[in-house]
Amino acid sequence: MTATTTTTTRDTGSTAPPSHGGRRRAPLPVLLLVGLGVLVATVLVTVTIGPADLAVGEVARSIATHVGLDVVPVSPLHDAIVWDLRLPRVLTAAAVGAGLALAGAVMQSLTRNPLADPYLLGLSSGASLGAVAVLVVGVAVLLPVAAFAGAMAALVATLALARSNGTLTPGRAVLAGLAVSQLAAAGTSFVIFWTATGDSYREILSWLLGSLAGATWASVAIAGIAVLVVGSVVVLAGQRLDAFAFGDTAAAALGIDVDRTRWALMTLVALLTGAMVAVSGAIGFVGLVLPHAVGALTGPAHRRLLPVAALAGAVFLVWADTLARTVFDPRELPVGIVTALIGVPVFAVLLRRGRGSAWT
């Protein structure tokens, strides 16, 4: 393997994708500290935004009270607004944004496709079909379970179709995912056409476009645990993801079991995406745009890219959801509309500038 194909980092001895331009980048601890600081500030500030007039200090004191610290309590009304309404929604948005950004970065690496996103294998359409099926029969309490089951069913169908001739490759998986996605989308449309009546149309449409309006502490738990558990595993697999940048042959030469690693990570991404879709609906562009935008700051090495992308995704979706719930108050936009309105121009700029051979 020539020096032009591989770059070995001196500090870890690991193999990393080639960087472009030799630009000196900020150390990872600095990026993480800055990202965490921005995320904490974002959470505190966005919880104050809304019809009720709150201060950052009140938000901090409400949180401190509930975690057992001895502080001056806020009024019961403001405490309920913070703890029961706004904070669960903001934290759910942060967890979903982090999860989608992580999933997008992993999918783009595994498929070596810069246009890959977390929904590439039909997960979003499968989750939508499961969710709509319970919404139209009025059992909304089962929505997270049904959405997660739909995403997993779509993954199984995609992998089964991709392996139909005995060979499982990234290209076949993507094509199979597109087919399963179209089938699930057709099923969703049929269920809506055949059974939805009255106000159920509005509820279904809101979910299909992505919404965090119904977020609770249960939503925080589902999304947060998925991000912490699955996210930790994929971040630890960063060096293996770096090897995929050189192709399957090069990755195998570096001692990686290519098939097992790829499909194990794809399954983890499916689990992560299913959990995110289950609590938020289908939110686009976060997993597609954020890894590219963050990559310009961190470089291509996944041990740097993945944690910073997760923090950036969390901050981005919290602000996008804040815009969705406040810009047209008292009416509320689905957050998927806001992410698309922001994501499309940003992606167009990234596409115009290009980022090396990955875009060509």
Disulfide bonds with the S-S distance in Angstrom:
none
